[in-house]
Amino acid sequence: MTTLEPAESTTSSSQGSSSHGSVLGWSLTVLLREWSARVEEASRDLPHGVRGYQVLSAVVHDAPPTQAALAARLGIDRTVMTYLLDKFEGCDLLERRQDPSDRRARRIVPTDHGRRVLAEVDARVAQAEEELLSTLPPEDRRVLRALLEHAATGAAPGEDRCAAVARSAGLTQEA
C-alpha cells in the first residue's frame, strides 16, 4: 500500500498556505482579491465602478435584455437597477427602447458611445489581468485561463458568467 505524503510547500504558512492547508483555496482567494481590486481601478471612470462595468458588459455583449431580466441576472434589486440605468442613460452609455413584442417592457441597448467606453474598459481589464499573471510565462497564462474556465464550467454548468462574477465580487447587494 502506498502512503501519500503531503508535498512540501514552498509558500510559508504566514502567507496562508501550508502543506496541510488548501493551496487551491488560498490561491483562488488571493487571485480573486487582486483581480477585484484591479478591475475596480480599471472601471473607476464608469458610474458605479465594477457594478457599472458588469451592467454595461451584460448590455453590450448579450442580446438586449429587459430591465427586469438584467436586474435578475446581476442580482441587483429592480429599484436600484432603475437608478443605475438612469445614470447610464444620462451618460449616453445606453438607452431604453420599447420592446416591439411587449409594449410594457423596455429593452436595454448600448449606445455607440457605450460600446466605445466598454471597449476601453475591457482593454484596461485585460491589461490588469496580464499584470496580475505577469509572473507566469505567456503560454502558462493561456493554459491557466483555459484550465480555470474548464474547471469553472464543470463546477457550475450553464451558470451565467456575468452573474457569477457579480456575486463573487459582492456586487449583488442592494445599493
VMD Tcl script that draws the C-alpha trace (Angstrom):
set ca {
  {0.00 0.00 0.00}
  {1.30 3.40 -0.94}
  {1.13 6.23 1.53}
  {0.71 9.67 0.10}
  {2.77 12.25 1.90}
  {1.81 15.91 1.61}
  {4.05 17.79 -0.76}
  {6.34 20.28 0.85}
  {5.04 23.76 0.43}
  {7.28 26.43 -1.00}
  {4.93 29.03 0.45}
  {5.25 29.93 4.09}
  {2.27 29.46 6.37}
  {2.35 33.18 7.11}
  {1.06 33.65 3.56}
  {-1.98 31.49 4.22}
  {-0.73 28.23 2.79}
  {0.95 25.19 4.28}
  {1.41 21.56 3.49}
  {-1.78 20.91 5.46}
  {-3.94 23.71 4.02}
  {-5.71 24.18 0.75}
  {-3.29 25.69 -1.72}
  {-6.16 25.90 -4.22}
  {-8.39 27.84 -1.84}
  {-5.63 30.20 -0.82}
  {-4.53 30.73 -4.43}
  {-8.04 31.40 -5.71}
  {-8.74 33.78 -2.82}
  {-5.57 35.79 -3.42}
  {-6.14 35.93 -7.16}
  {-9.80 36.93 -6.80}
  {-8.95 39.63 -4.26}
  {-6.25 41.06 -6.52}
  {-8.39 40.70 -9.65}
  {-11.29 42.53 -7.96}
  {-9.07 45.41 -6.83}
  {-7.54 45.77 -10.30}
  {-10.91 45.63 -12.07}
  {-12.25 48.21 -9.62}
  {-9.38 50.50 -10.64}
  {-9.86 49.75 -14.36}
  {-13.57 50.60 -14.17}
  {-13.29 53.66 -11.93}
  {-14.47 56.00 -14.70}
  {-17.79 54.21 -15.09}
  {-20.79 55.11 -12.97}
  {-20.78 52.71 -10.00}
  {-17.39 51.17 -10.85}
  {-17.31 47.38 -11.11}
  {-21.08 47.12 -10.79}
  {-21.40 49.55 -13.68}
  {-18.87 47.53 -15.65}
  {-20.95 44.38 -15.15}
  {-24.12 46.19 -16.25}
  {-22.53 47.70 -19.36}
  {-20.79 44.43 -20.22}
  {-24.04 42.46 -19.98}
  {-25.84 45.02 -22.15}
  {-23.11 45.17 -24.81}
  {-22.12 41.51 -25.03}
  {-25.57 39.90 -24.93}
  {-28.92 40.29 -26.65}
  {-30.64 43.42 -25.35}
  {-32.11 42.41 -22.00}
  {-35.19 43.83 -20.40}
  {-34.60 45.96 -17.34}
  {-36.14 43.27 -15.10}
  {-34.09 40.47 -16.67}
  {-30.87 42.47 -16.31}
  {-31.63 43.14 -12.64}
  {-32.35 39.46 -12.01}
  {-29.27 38.31 -13.91}
  {-26.93 40.54 -11.93}
  {-28.74 40.08 -8.62}
  {-29.50 43.79 -8.32}
  {-32.74 45.00 -6.80}
  {-35.07 46.21 -9.56}
  {-35.46 49.64 -7.95}
  {-31.68 50.03 -7.68}
  {-31.37 48.92 -11.31}
  {-33.69 51.75 -12.33}
  {-31.34 54.29 -10.75}
  {-28.28 52.64 -12.31}
  {-29.84 52.70 -15.76}
  {-30.95 56.31 -15.32}
  {-27.31 57.24 -14.61}
  {-26.04 55.24 -17.60}
  {-28.65 56.80 -19.85}
  {-27.64 60.26 -18.61}
  {-24.02 59.46 -19.56}
  {-25.10 58.31 -23.05}
  {-23.84 54.77 -22.39}
  {-27.14 53.00 -23.02}
  {-30.78 53.65 -23.77}
  {-34.11 52.06 -23.03}
  {-36.17 51.08 -26.06}
  {-39.69 49.78 -26.18}
  {-39.79 46.02 -26.79}
  {-41.61 45.52 -30.11}
  {-43.17 42.28 -28.85}
  {-44.30 43.67 -25.45}
  {-45.12 47.36 -25.20}
  {-44.87 47.23 -21.40}
  {-41.25 46.08 -21.47}
  {-38.16 48.13 -22.20}
  {-35.03 46.65 -23.79}
  {-31.69 47.99 -22.62}
  {-29.38 48.65 -25.57}
  {-25.91 50.17 -25.66}
  {-25.21 53.38 -27.49}
  {-22.22 53.69 -29.80}
  {-20.55 55.74 -27.06}
  {-21.32 52.96 -24.56}
  {-19.68 50.38 -26.83}
  {-16.56 52.54 -27.17}
  {-16.35 53.13 -23.42}
  {-16.74 49.41 -22.72}
  {-14.02 48.58 -25.27}
  {-11.67 50.93 -23.39}
  {-12.55 49.42 -20.01}
  {-12.28 45.88 -21.41}
  {-8.76 46.75 -22.63}
  {-7.83 48.06 -19.16}
  {-9.25 44.92 -17.55}
  {-7.27 42.73 -19.97}
  {-4.11 44.69 -19.11}
  {-4.83 44.34 -15.39}
  {-5.24 40.58 -15.84}
  {-1.95 40.39 -17.75}
  {-0.20 42.28 -14.95}
  {-1.81 40.04 -12.33}
  {-0.45 36.95 -14.08}
  {2.83 38.54 -15.19}
  {4.95 36.14 -13.13}
  {3.84 33.35 -15.47}
  {5.18 32.87 -18.98}
  {2.61 33.76 -21.70}
  {1.89 30.12 -22.58}
  {1.28 29.30 -18.91}
  {-1.16 32.23 -18.67}
  {-3.09 30.85 -21.64}
  {-3.15 27.37 -20.13}
  {-4.16 28.68 -16.69}
  {-7.07 30.63 -18.18}
  {-8.21 27.61 -20.19}
  {-7.98 25.29 -17.17}
  {-9.79 27.73 -14.89}
  {-12.57 28.20 -17.46}
  {-12.88 24.42 -17.87}
  {-12.97 23.85 -14.10}
  {-15.49 26.66 -13.54}
  {-17.73 25.44 -16.35}
  {-17.62 21.93 -14.90}
  {-18.35 23.16 -11.38}
  {-21.27 25.35 -12.45}
  {-22.52 24.20 -15.86}
  {-24.76 26.72 -17.55}
  {-24.16 29.39 -14.93}
  {-24.32 32.96 -16.15}
  {-20.72 34.22 -16.11}
  {-21.62 37.84 -15.54}
  {-23.88 37.00 -12.60}
  {-21.24 34.71 -11.09}
  {-18.65 37.49 -11.20}
  {-21.11 39.98 -9.74}
  {-21.88 37.59 -6.84}
  {-18.26 36.77 -6.11}
  {-17.23 40.42 -6.18}
  {-20.02 41.31 -3.75}
  {-21.96 43.32 -6.30}
  {-25.31 41.69 -5.68}
  {-26.03 43.69 -2.57}
  {-28.57 46.42 -2.86}
  {-27.08 49.90 -3.15}
}
mol new
graphics top color blue
foreach p $ca { graphics top sphere $p radius 0.5 }
foreach p [lrange $ca 0 end-1] q [lrange $ca 1 end] { graphics top cylinder $p $q radius 0.2 }
display resetview
